[in-house]
Amino acid sequence: MLAKTGVVATNEIEYKSIDFMKTIVCCGLLITALLSLGGCQKNENGASPAETPIVSFMSSETSVTTGTRTSGPWELGIVFSASVAGKITQVGSRMPDPGNYRVIIWDNDTKQILRQKTIAQTAPNTLTIGDIESLPVAANKRLLISINSQADGVVKKYGYAYKTGGAEFLPFTKGSILVYNACYRQTSTATFPDQTMNVKYELYGFPELTFIAD
């Protein structure tokens, strides 16, 4: 009887050990799944992906048509903000003609220049990106990015986007970036483009930025 009782006790211990190990394995799998889900917005190295909102919008929005104009020179701006804190690490140009184009990031409230970069675009209608000193961006802080349509002292063509019939298509959101409206000023100098503000039926110049969320 003692031997049988010992066998029963041993079996109970073995079963409890197996159940305990199963519980540990299940918990481990659950934790792994949760960690994977939480990290799906980041790259394999843990960094947030780089976002280029203007080219992303232009390549995906089928209801918007593009054209070119030849007047100017113009400082062509886009007002935007980020839904989360992060940084802007690059700016870019995608003008119809090659040239050296000035791109500026402004504080939309104070109208102060935060970053400025001349982009050497060598191919027509091709996005050219250049690094800038990293610019910290607070969530929901309105900034303005602009490009001048004069390059190397020559007034160049610039691109614009619109909907047939003049319907408004701004604001729009791409990733973390909310684009509020377009604006412009007739000038060749680095001047805040507030001659005409709050344009929501056209987008001008397509100055690009690279945003990386924290």
N, C-alpha and C positions, 0 to 999 in steps of 0.2 A: 504493500500500500504506500509505503514511504517513497518507493521508486516511482510509482505511477504519479503520485502527487508532485514529485520533483520534475517529472517530464512535463506535466501540465503547466507548472509554474514557469519552466524554461520556455515552453512554446508561447505562453502569454507574453513573456519578456521579448521574445523574438518578434512576435506580431506587433507589439507596441513600438519596437525599434524601427520596424519597417514603416509603420504608419508615421512615425516621427520624421524619418528620412523623406518620405513622400511629401510631408508638409513643408519641409525645408526646401525641397526641389521646386514645389509649386510656388512658394513665396519668392524664390530666386528668379523663376521665370517671370512672375508678375512684375517684380521690381525692374528686371531687364526690359520688359515691354514698355513700362511706364517711362523709363529713362530714354528709350528709343523714340517714343512718341513726343516727349518734351524736347528732344533735340532735332526733330525733323526739319525745323526751320533754319538750321545752321549747316555749314559744310562739315565734312568729315573731321577737319582739324578744329572744329568748334567755333569757327568764325561765321558771322552773318554774311549772306551773299551780297555782292555788289549790285546795286540797283541803278539802272539808267532809264528814268521814267519817260522821257520824251520820245526816244526811239522806240521804247516798248509800246507806248500808246500809238504812235504813228504806224507801227508795223501790224498792230492788232485791230485797229478801229477801221472797219471796212466802210462805214458810213461817211467818213471824212475824205474829201478830195484835196489834192495839193496843186498849187500853181506857182508861178514866179512873177515878180514885179521888178521894174528897173529904176524906179525913182529913188531919191535919197540925197545924201546919206541919212540913215536912220539908226538910232539906238533902239533895238527891238528887245522888249523885255517880257518875262514870264514871272508872275508872282506865285509862290509855292510855300508849303510848309511840310514838315515830317510829322507823322503821327506818333513817333517814338524818338527818343534821343539817339543821336548818332554823330556821324561826321561826313563831310564832303571831302573827297580826296582827289577828285579830278574834275575838269571842265572840258567841254568839247565843242567843235564846230562841224556843221553839215550844211554848208552853203552850196548854191548851184555851181559856182566857179571856184577854182583853186585860189589861194591867197593867204595872207597873214592877217588873221581876224582877232580882234580884241574881245575877250569875254570877261565879264565882271560879275561878281556876286555882291549884292548890296544888302544892307539892313533896310527892310522895307519901311520901317518906322522913322529912323533917323536919316535915311538916304545917304549913309556913309558907305564907302567902299570897304568891303571886308577882304576880298581877294580879287586879283586881276591877273590875267594870263593871255599872252598872245599865242594863238594856235596856228601853226604852219600847216594848212590843209593843202595837200598836193594833188588830190584827185577830186573831180567834180561830184557833188551829191554823195560824198562819202564821209561818214563820221570819223573825225580825227580827235583823239582824246589826249589831253596833257595833264601831268601831275601838278598839283598845287600843294602848298603847305596845308596840312590837314585842318579843316575848319570845323570846330565843334558846333553841333546843332542841337538846340533844345527842342523838346517836343512842342509842336503847335506854334513855334516861332515863325512868323512870316518873313521870308527872304525874297529877293528878286534876282534872277539871273538874266543878263542881257548880252547881246552881241551887236557889234556895229557893222553896218553893211558896206563900210569903206575899208578897203584893204590896200596897203602900199600906196596910199594917196589917190586911189581910183575907186569911184563908186561902182559897186558890184550889184548884180541881181541878188534878190533874196527870196526864199521860199515862204509860202504861207499855206495854211490849211483852213478849210471851210466846209460847211455843209450846204448842199444845194438848197436854194431858197433863202439862205441867210439864217438858218435856224441856229440857236445857241447850243454849244456842246461843252462849254466850260461852266462850272468846274468839273474836273474828272479826277479820279484816283487811280494810281498805278503803284502797286506794292505799298510802301510806307509813305509815298509822296502824294499830297493833294495839291493839284494845280488849280488856282482860283480864277485867274484871268490873264489876259495879255495887255501890253501897254507899249507906247513908243514915243519917241521925240525925234524931230528932225535936227540932227547934229552930227558932227564927225568927232567931237571931243567926248571925253569921259564924263557925261552928264546924265544924271538920274532921269530915266525916261518917263516923265510924268506929264508930258504935253497932252496925251490922251491916255486915260486910265480905264480900268474895269471893262475892257473889251472881252466879250464872251462868245462872239460868233466867229472869230478868227484867231489863229495862232501864228506868230511871226518868227522867222529866223531860225527856229528850232535849236537854240543853244542848249547844250546837254550838260548834265552833271552826273557824277557817280556818288551815290549815297550808300553808306554802310551803317546799319543799325548797331547800337551798343549791345 
